[in-house]
Amino acid sequence: MYKHIFGPVPSRRLGMSLGVDLVPHKVCSLDCVYCECGATKKLTLDRKEYVLYKNVTAELTDYFENNPDPEFITLSGNGEPTLNIRLGEIIDFIKKLRPNIPLAVLTNGTLLFEPEVREELTKADLVIPSLDAVIKNDFVAVNQPAKNLTLEKYIEGIEKFVAEFSGRIWLEIMIIPDYNDSIENIKALSEFLRKIKVEKIQLNTLDRPGTVPDLRAASIPELKNIVEMLNLPNVEIISSVPERKKMKAYRQDIESAIIETISRRPCTVDDLASILNTNTKDINKYLGVLDSEGKIISERQKRGVFYRLK
């Protein structure tokens, strides 16, 4: 099994996507209350070679020598990929290895204030930054940022990147009721988004349990109301996971292993990742499909969220 690449996994937006993890589990610049990967273990803005370039490129080379091409290659995973200081070199390697496969970067956007990060991302085909709040109280509540990361710096970075980047940008807003769905924040987001030009603005909400107990997903009527409040032409609500039968690269072995494991005893995402020797992001995507099919249920206990067969 690979340590730094995972999938292909079924993505709600990108089809079957091969993920590339550039930081260890939960090294991030935010500690978002909704993160499906769990609480941030290292909250930082420091860029380092958290995952070695040679290890990532070796795994990618081996994967493409032995597997069919995915629909997308996505730099994402269990933390913030732009924290890896060799991000640009890894993008260069991937584009040389598979120039015909589009490359996406899923980022929280917090390091876009750094010119070198913006420069490194110029070679990506698609960048999906997130911006959940432009009101300070809501930003702190929902994203819990690293020390020295101000909202002003965050917003400035996104503005500069949008102005400089020639590729596609889809900006994601994660709506968590009672955290960032205030009228004040939605109106302020609308004003900000009118100033920048992105291809899509995507409203998302909880798909798996977050890090804080009793969070709930926004309902479709709530999301539709926010779409109306934003009053912008390019806003969409992200649909649920596509049907499994439509995904050519869906890994039946991973699904079967998850079902066999939780049929014996309830497990957390971390339990499953350890037992199956795979990535928690990978596990979460497959749980998402099983959940959409009504095959599993979740229950929060002292040690975390446990999954079992329905």
N, C-alpha and C positions, 0 to 999 in steps of 0.2 A: 504494500500500500504506500501511496505517496504521503509526504508530510506537508508539502506546501501547495499542492494543487488538489482540487476536489471536483467531483462530478464526472461527467456533466450532470447538472441538477436542473429541475424544471423551474424556470424563472417566470414570474407573472408578466414580465415585460420583454424579456430577451429570448424566449424559447429555451432550448437546451443549451445551457451556458457552462463552459469549463471555467471554474473559479481558480484564481491564483491568490494565495495568501502571502502578503509581504511583511506581516508583523506577527509575533506570537499571539496566542489567545488573549484577547481583550487588552491590547496596548492601544490606547486611543486618546484623543484630545477632548472627548466628551464622555460623560457617564449617563447616557440617556435613560430615562426611567422606563422606556418601552423596549429597550434592546433585547432581541430574542436570543442573543448570544450570552447574556448574563451581565453582571456588574463589571465595570472596568477595573482591571487589576493594576494597571500602570497608567495613570492619568498624566499626560505629558504633551508638550509641544516640541520636544527635542527630536530632531531628525537623526537617525542612525541607521546603520546597516543591520537592522533587527533580524532579518533573515538573509543569509548570505546569497549573493548574486549567483555564485557557482552552483549552489544547491538548487535554486529555483530553475536555472537554465538546464541543468542536468535532468531534472524531473520532466520539464517540458519536452526536451529532446526525446526522452524515452517514451513519453506518452504518445507523441505524434508518430513515432516509429511503429507503434503497436495498436493504435486505436483509430477509429474513424473521426473525421473532423466534426467538432460541434458547430452550432449556429453562431455562437459568440464566444469570445474569450473575455473574461471579466476580472479585473483587478478589484477584489473586494475582500470577503472573508470575515475574520473574527475581530478586526480592529480597523484602524484608519490607514489605508495603503500609502497615502502621501507622506506618512512619517518615515517610510523607508527612503534613505538618502540616495539609493541607487535606482529609484523609480524610473527615471528617464532611460537608463541603460537597459533595464528590463523591458520597457516598451519597445526600444530599438530592436532588441533580440527577438521579441515576439513578432514584430512586423517583418523582420527578415525571414523568420522561420515559417510563418504562415501569413503572407501579405494579403491573401484573399479573404481571410476571416476578419470580420470587424472586431475591433477591440474597444471595450467599454471600461470606464473607471467609475466605480461607485464610491463617492467620497462624501464626507460630511461638510466639506468645503471650508473647514476652519483654517487651513494652511494656505489658502489662495491669496492671502495678503503678502506671501513671500514670492518675489519675482521668479526665483529659480523653480518653484513648484509650478507656477503658471507656464513657464517655458517648457518644463518636462512634459506637461500634459498636452502640448500642442500637437503631438504626433498621434494622439488617441483619435478614434473615429467618433466616439460618443462619450460625453462626461455627464454623469448624473450626480450633481451636488444636492445637498439637502439644506433647507432653511425653514425651521419650524416656527420661529418667532422673531419679530423685530421690535418687540417691547421687552425691556430688560427683565422685568419680573417673570414674564412668561418664559423667556429664554433660559434664565437660571433655573426655573422650576422644572422644565421639561428636559433640558440638555445637560445641566450640571457640568459646566465647562471647567477645563484646566485653569489653574492659576495663571494670571496674566493674559488670558484670552478674553478680550473685551468684545461686546456686541458690535461696537463701532468698527473694530479691526476686522471682524468676521464679515460684516456687510460690505465694507470697502473692498475686501478681497474678492467677493463674488462679483461686485460691480466691475472691477478691473478685468477679471477673467472673462466675463461675458463680452466685454468690449474688445478683447484681444483675440479670443479663440475663434477660429474659422470653421470648426467642426460643429457637430450637433450637440445641443445642450437640452436635457430634460431636467427641470428643477423639481425636486420632491419636497412635499410638505407632509409631515406625519402629524395627523390630528389626534390628540388625546383629550377627550372631554375633561373639563375642569382644570386642565393644565395650560393649553394654548388655544382654546377655542373661544376666547373672549371676543366680544364685538370690537374692542379696542385693538386687539392684535390682528384680527382678520382685516379690518379696515386699513391698518398700517401696512400689512402685507400687500394689500391691493395697491396702495399708493407706491410702494417700493417696486412691485413687479411691473407696473406701468412704465417705469423708467428704464428697465432692462429688456433686452430682446432675446428670449429663449424660445426654442421650438415648441416645448410642451411644459405645462405646469401640472404636476401629478399629485393628486390628493391620495394619501394612503392612511391606513389606520392599523391597529393591532391585528396581526395574523396568528401570532403565538403569544403566550403570556410574557409580560415584561419583567423587569427586575423589582418592581414595587407591587405589593399585594393590592388586589381589588381594582387595578386598572381595568377599564373597559374599552372595547372598540367603539368608535363612532358608528352610529347606524347609517344606513344609506340615506334616509331622510335628512339626518344631520349633515352629512357630507354634501348632499344636494343643496341644502340651505347655504352652506359655506361657498359652494360654487356660485350661487346667486349673489352672495355678498361680495365676492371677489370681482364679479362682473367683468371678466376678461374672456376673450374669445378662444384661448388655447388651454383652458383648464379641463382636465379629465379626472375621473375617479378610476383608480387602478382596479381592474377586474380580478377575480379570483384566479387561482391556479388553473391553467388549461386542463382539459380532460387528459388523463394519462394515456389513453389509446392513441392520441394525436402526437405523442412525443416519441420520435423514433429512437432516441438514445436513452429513454427511461430505463434505469437499472433495476430489473426485476429482482436481482440477487440482493440488493440493498433493502428493497421493500420487504422481501421474504424474511431476511435476517431480522429486521425490526419487528415484524409481526411475531416471529417465532420467539424472540426474546421477551417481549412484553406480554405474550400469552402465558408465560411462566411466572413473571413477577413485574409489577410496575417499575418503570425506570425514568430517570431524568434524562435530559438531552446529553448531559455530561456522562452519565452512566452508559448510554447507548454508544456514544463516541468512543469511550474507553473499551467497551466490550467488543465493538465491531472494528476497532482500530481505524477510525475515520474522523473526518472533520465535523465539528458541531454544526457548522453552517450547512453542510451536506445533509446531516440528520434532520435539521429543521425543515429543509425543503421537502424531503420525503414525508415527514410528519404532516406537512401542510396538505399534501395530496391525500394522505390517508384520512386526515380530518375532514377534508372537503367531501370525501366519499362516505363519511359517517361511520368509519371503522374504529376510531379511537376516541377516548375522552381524556381530559386532563384534570388533575386535582392538585391544588397547592398544599404542600405540607411543610413541616419545619425545615427540611433540607432542600426544598425547592419544588418545582412543578413536576409531577409524575404523570406518565402516560401509560394507559393500559387499553386493552381491547374493549370495545363497547359491548 
